[in-house]
Amino acid sequence: MIQIWTALITILILKVLKTQAKHPWYLSNLVVFIRLNLFVKVELHKWLDNPFVKEQPPPKLYVQGVLF
C-alpha cells in the first residue's frame, strides 16, 4: 500500500513541476531527464525552463607560448 502512495505522490510532484516549467515537457521525457540528471548539481527551476542550454567553457588563464 505504501508503494502505491509513494508512486502517486511522485507523479503528483512531477506533474506540478511540468506545469511550472516554461519548456513544453512531456511527462515521460521529464521523468527520464530527471533520472539522468539526478546527481547533477543544477538549479531545478532554471533547468526545467531551459534544459538544453550549452555552458560556455571557462576562460583560459594563460596563453601557451607566452613567458610572462
Secondary structure, 3 states (H helix, E strand, C coil): CHHHHHHHHHHHHHHHHHHHCCCCCCHHHHHHHHHHCCCCCCCHHHHHHCCCCCCCCCCCCCCCCCCC
